[in-house]
Amino acid sequence: MDFSVLELDEDLTAFVTEVDGFLDEHLTQDVLDEEWETGAGHNRAFHRALGAKGWVFPAWPVEEGGAGLDPLRVHLLDTELRRREAPTITKGTTGLSVAGIRAYANDDLKADVLPRIARGEVCVCLGYTEPDTGSDLAGVRTKAVLDGDTWTISGSKMFTTGAQNCQYSFLLARSEPDASKHSGLTMFLVPLDSPGVEIRPVHTLGGERTNVVYYGDVQVPDHYRLGPRGHGWSVLSEPLRAEHGIGRDDAHGLAEINPSGLTYFHTLERLLERTLHWAVTDVRADGASPIDDPLVRARLGQVALDVEASRNTPPPMGRVLASELLIRDSADIIDLVGPKALIGRGEDGALEDGVIEWAHRFAQGTAIYAGTTEVHRNIIAERVLGLPRYARYPRATPR
């Protein structure tokens, strides 16, 4: 492993300076405060400012609305966006849908949607999970019925994060009710301004906003179908692989080793930084600081090791590890710091702007985000270890 420092030449240093200047101008305290208050994962003005620079998809060619950046500059830009805590969740869901749109949308739809996505004018949410099916995506019940060249879509989607920010939903529906489970699905890019679409907020323990989206006999022209009828599972496969961090190309050695756990270990790293600041600056009655205690140093050292373990464990194992270490370590830090760690941001006596309290709340939901840790354990068992699929035997009939 190469632990040497990456030296930036004059051009790269100038690029980082440009990024910092952009963020100083557009990622204002008002934007950050809005994210704390709403948990929306998106700020429209900031996102459009990214689009104006070609930085929504910075690696895309300039003629396609990107900035034509090389992989190192893309990596530096992403790093600065994370370091400055930019609200980019909706940018992320849009990015996951783009592979499916590029590969399966008709030419007219691609020509209409992709340039607007690049400019930051259009965002896309993920219409996967349903209230009654959980992580079993192939079990979706939202119906799509074709009449002429128009589909009628009816049903509901749960945990549609960012729907309130988006113009389209990348939606999976059951179009062939008599076909096998994986064969009767069709993918659509549903305009969310269509009559019959209702978006209702769901606020999580961690402060994020997600949504339930209802589709009440929504009329969707066949123009918005992605891929062949009944082949929705194939359309969905590549975005799912990207979301789970499987099969990513890293020809330049710059990609994160654990992309599916990135948000979780980044949160743990942020929590560690804030706790270290508390440990160094807090002064006890005897004049000592917490960091003077070797047990405090040992416990924080364990968290630092856990950050690196999470960062360097590839998916799908890394997704499970990053979540479970964040849950464990956030609780341990609450125990280490004491009752004041439970005071939330904006309240009298809040430590480190409430980040310690928030991280503990946020950690609890990470075991279910983007596929539960149980689902990922099944993926590990079947695809990494080569174990047989879990057999579901019917219940015995009472005699």
Helices and strands as residue ranges (DSSP letters): H 10-26, H 29-38, H 44-53, G 62-64, H 71-83, H 89-104, H 107-118, E 124-127, G 137-139, E 143-147, E 150-157, G 163-165, E 168-174, E 185-191, E 197-203, E 209-221, G 222-224, E 225-226, H 232-243, G 259-261, H 262-281, G 290-292, H 294-311, H 317-337, G 339-342, G 351-354, H 355-365, H 373-379, I 380-384
